[in-house]
Amino acid sequence: MSNGDKKETFESWWTRVLDVHDYAKDPNDPKHYYDYKAAYRSGHKIPKSGEHWSSEFKHDLHENRYIKQKDGSWLDSKYNKKAEFEDVLMQRWDRKEYEKRLFK
C-alpha cells in the first residue's frame, strides 16, 4: 500500500470518527490532546459515542491522563502506572501554560 493509499484510508476512517464524535475536523488540532493517527495505525476501533479511546495515545497534557483512584492515589492512565501528586500538579501547570500560548 502506498503512502497515498494509507492517507486516503486514514481520511476515510477520520470521516467515520466525525460521524460519531463531535470533534474538530482537523485530526491534528491541538485541542484534541490525542494522537488519532497513531490510534488509526494501531487498528483502534472507533468507540461509540460516550465511550473512551485508548489512553496510550493521549497527549502528555491530556486532561484525563491522571486519574484519582478510590484509595486517593493517582494513576497515570497513559502509561498505566502509579503517579505522584506532584506529577499531577506539574502536568496541570504545564497544560495551563501550553493553553495560554496556544489559545492567545
C-alpha positions in Angstrom: 0.0 0.0 0.0 1.5 3.3 -1.0 1.6 6.4 1.3 -1.2 8.0 -0.8 -3.4 5.0 -0.2 -2.7 5.0 3.5 -3.6 8.7 3.8 -6.9 8.1 2.0 -7.6 5.2 4.3 -7.0 7.4 7.3 -9.2 10.2 5.9 -12.0 7.7 5.4 -11.5 6.4 9.0 -11.4 10.0 10.3 -14.6 10.8 8.4 -16.3 7.9 10.3 -14.9 9.2 13.6 -16.5 12.6 12.9 -19.8 10.8 12.1 -19.8 9.5 15.7 -18.0 12.2 17.7 -18.3 16.0 17.7 -14.6 16.8 17.2 -12.7 19.5 15.3 -12.4 18.4 11.7 -8.6 18.5 11.7 -7.3 15.4 13.4 -4.1 17.3 14.3 -6.0 20.0 16.1 -4.0 20.6 19.3 -7.3 20.9 21.2 -7.7 17.1 20.8 -4.8 16.2 23.1 -4.9 12.9 21.3 -2.9 11.2 18.5 -5.6 9.9 16.3 -3.2 8.9 13.5 -1.3 6.6 15.9 -4.7 5.2 17.1 -5.6 4.6 13.4 -2.2 2.9 12.7 -2.7 0.6 15.7 -6.1 -0.6 14.3 -8.0 1.2 17.1 -11.7 0.7 16.6 -13.8 3.9 16.7 -15.6 4.0 20.1 -19.3 4.6 20.3 -20.5 8.0 21.4 -19.8 8.3 25.2 -17.1 5.5 25.2 -13.4 6.2 25.7 -10.5 6.0 23.4 -7.4 4.0 24.5 -5.3 6.0 26.9 -2.0 5.1 25.2 -2.5 7.7 22.5 -3.2 10.6 24.9 -1.0 13.7 24.6 1.0 14.1 27.8 -1.1 17.1 28.7 -4.5 15.3 28.1 -6.9 16.4 30.9 -7.7 12.8 31.8 -4.1 11.4 31.8 -4.0 11.3 35.6 -7.0 9.6 37.3 -7.6 9.7 41.0 -8.2 6.2 42.4 -10.7 5.3 45.2 -7.8 5.0 47.7 -6.7 8.5 47.0 -3.6 7.5 44.9 -3.2 8.6 41.3 -2.9 6.6 38.1 -1.0 7.7 35.0 -3.5 6.3 32.5 -1.3 6.9 29.5 1.5 4.7 30.9 -0.7 2.6 33.2 1.5 3.2 36.3 1.2 4.9 39.7 1.7 8.7 39.7 2.7 11.1 42.4 0.5 14.1 43.2 3.5 16.3 42.2 3.2 14.8 38.7 -0.5 15.7 38.6 0.2 19.3 39.7 3.1 19.7 37.3 1.0 18.4 34.4 -1.9 20.8 35.2 0.6 23.7 35.4 2.2 22.7 32.1 -1.2 22.4 30.4 -2.3 25.8 31.6 0.9 27.4 30.3 0.5 25.4 27.0 -3.0 26.6 26.5 -2.0 30.3 27.3 0.4 30.1 24.3 -1.9 28.0 22.1 -5.1 29.9 22.5 -4.0 33.5 22.8 
